[in-house]
Amino acid sequence: MQSNRTIEVMVGTFILAGLVALFFLAIRVSNFSGELGSDSYPLTARFDNVGGLTERAKVTIAGVRVGRVESIRFDPATFEAVVTLRIDNRYNQIPDDTFAKIYTAGLLGEQYIGLDPGGSPFPLKPGEEVVYTQSALVLEDMISQFLFSKAEGGSSGF
Amino acid sequence: MVTMLAQLGRWGLNAVQRLGLAVLLLPAMAAGTVALLRRPMLLLRQIFSIGVLTFSIVAVAGVFVGMVLGLQGYYILAQFAAEEALGVMVAASLVRELGPVVTALLFAGRAGSALTAEIGLMKATEQLSGLEMMAVNPIYRVLTPRFWAGFLSMPLLAAVFSALGVMGGWFVGVVLLGVDDGSYWTQMVLKIDFSDDILNGVIKSVVFGFVCTWIALYQGYHAIPTSAGVGQATTRTVVLSSLVVLGLDFLLTALMFG
């Protein structure tokens, strides 16, 4: 049997390797380090329809990720979806006439929120609401609109 | 007909009795924990023989499983021009499923069987009775350190397996097959969630560590004290642990990701 010293060293190496592996999984593989945490501020936005938007979806300005969707809930008074966004504190100069739109990444990709900054000199303060919003495009609605307009155009054409 | 019923009944009663004996081991081993804390060297020795000696096979298996995942994932994803998602596929399947499960299966084969054989032989050669004669509780002295060692080693081994698997997938995907290095890592970071994926994987491996070590210790401690009995017990450890791990994995996956 090995001496106590050797065993202690080997066990220490083993535990260290395990912890390093866990650390690697947390930092390099998962979004653990990408969490915004405390240095972020909330904004809300109301949408008629959020489509397939999910919590933790990204929030972008000009295509750059500036935050994520924290929560989505339904407001029974106005029948709207209230989306809470968490924006990184580095981007605290978003104008208060900013437009929030729900985009789809690619044809079948996930949905995210894009912010189009307006020209107002006043920035949005933490907890304020993004007033101007545009709902998600629902593919079925678009197809039915297209089909109906096509059908009307077809009947008048004959 | 009646004999068959009697056989079925005897089998059922035996199963319940074995389960009871196994459950009774748990509080007995837990009671030995305080005594164990005063002699950490006992625990270290067992972590050495259970964890450190299993490390190499787990590491090698992790790299190769990751490489195979990278290869197969690449062939399928390339058909949809989605090679960028290779990192997500490799990492998600490793962290959620393959890491904990394959590590547990290897653990049952490498460490569990050794535990059962060791304790079974101690019983067959009356070393356990010898300890009792010297007023040393064999459960405290022999089972408790082994139980904690297995319980603590499994999550570490599973983490090593997953991490090396991700590296293996990276080697095949990025170095050999030319997937973009940046998208391999960034897609992974975007899609793999720390608490949903990684912590759930760790919880799985903790559960598997508990179950595998428990089965191995029970089989050894209650083995028939002959060479044939110890052999049977060792076989049962591996078969039972593997089946329980696979069944529990299904259950845990349904609970966690359902």
Interface residues (C-beta under 8 A of the other chain):
Chain A: Q2 N4 I7 E8 M10 V11 T13 F14 I15 A17 G18 L19 V20 A21 L22 F24 L25 A26 R28 V29 S30 N31 F32 S33 G34 E35 R56
Chain B: M41 L44 R45 I47 F48 G51 V52 F55 A91 V95 S153 P155 L156 L157 A159 V160 S162 A163 L164 V166 W185 M188 V189 L190 I192 D193 F194 D197 I198 V202
